[in-house]
Amino acid sequence: MSMTDPVADMLTRIRNACRAGHRRVDVPLSKLKVEIARLLRDNHYVQDYKVLDDGRHGVLRLYLRYHGDQPVIREVQRVSTPGLRRYVKVREIPRVRNGLGMAILSTPRGLMSDREARTAHTGGELLAVVW
């Protein structure tokens, strides 16, 4: 299976794991995915993440967060895709679920949440939205 969109694959694995009630989910490792995991942790969507050495390319393990028995991540959607990139200016950064959700942007200063990007006055590629 060729992976045209590793980020979409990661988000799908997270979505599926949440729906199945799993406590953790493993995804193939990449620097970008570690940055996404950091954002998810810093914004309290996942408890934590670890980079594991599987003797091959490495594995990124995310520990999912639950509120009672409901997953904190209710939905996670890919916005920009390799086939159709979505770039936004600062003023165009969406407010996800009236500020209850989070948009993940790839900016010239690295991966940021929508809030960070607004504060830094920088736009970028709108990778995904989470709520």
Secondary structure, DSSP 4 states (H G I P E B T S, - for coil): ---S-HHHHHHHHHHHHHHHT-SEEEEE--HHHHHHHHHHHHTTSEEEEEEE--SSS-EEEEEE-EETTEES---EEE-S-SSS--EE-GGG---GGGGTSEEEEEETTEEEEHHHHHHTT--EEEEEEE-
